């Protein structure tokens, strides 16, 4: 659910007092923002002050604050779980569409 993802990114931005936060995915034509929050637009990793690399050709980009190693580790776990939940929801929706009704 894109709304759920956007809400989660906004919450992360608020908790860590960031100027901007975005979940970016690498595509053939460049980068695509899956969700973002804050007044500082982050459209590619180079726009960020700091990035956390994630699985699936994704990065979590932040602006306005350098994260500590502890913050980074916590965010990596949280974001990985968030992505897994999103992928599971997509699979569930596809399975529901294939069921005879």
N, C-alpha and C positions, 0 to 999 in steps of 0.2 A: 504494500500500500504506500504510494508516494507521500500521502499526507502524514502517515505514521513516521516515515523516514525523515521528512522535513521537520516534524515536531521534535524528533530525537536529536537532530543536528542543532536545532535552535536551543534545546535544553543544554547540550554540551557547550555551546557557545556561551550561554549564560553562566553555567557552573564554573567554567574556566576563565571567565571575564575576557573573552576574545572579541576582537573587532569584526572578525569574519571567520566562517568555517564552511567547508564544502566537502562533499564526497564526490570525487571526480573519477570517471572511468575512461581509460584509453580506448579509442576507437580508431579505425583506419584513417579517418579524416582529421584526427586530433583528439581533443578531450571533450567529454560531455559531463556536465554537472548533473548528478543524480538527485542531489539535494544541496541546498545552501542556506545560510542564514547570516544576517548582519549587514551593516552598511558598506563594508568593503567587499567588492565583487571579486570572487576567485574563480576564474574560468580555466586556468591551467596551473600546474604546480609552480611554475616560475612566478606567478602572481603572489604566492604565499611566502610568509616568513619562515614557515616550517611545514614539513610534510611527513606523514606516517604512511609507509607503504603497506598495502593490504593485499590479500589474495584477489584473484580475478581481474588483474590489470586495473586495480583501483588504488587511489591514494586519498587520505584524509588531509586536507590542506587547511592551515590556520593562518590568521593574520593578527598581529597586534600583541603577541605574547609568546615568549619562548617557554615551552613546556619542559618540566623536569623529567628526568629518566623515569621516575615513579609515575608521573602523569602520563607519559608516553606508554608505559606498559599497561596501565589501567585502561587507557583509551583503545589500545590495540585489542585487548580482550573484549571490551564492550562493543566496539565496532564490528569485530568478527562475528560475535553473537547476533548483532543486529542484522548483518548481511545474511547469516544462516537463516534467521527467522523470515526475512524477506524472500529468500529463495524457496523456503518451505511453503510459504503462502502462495507463491506462484505455482509451484508443483501441485498443491492442493486444488487451486482454481482450475488448472488444466485437467486434473483427474475428474473433478466435478463436471466439467463440460463434456467429457468423454463417456460419462455414465448414461446409460439409456434412461430416458425419463419419460 
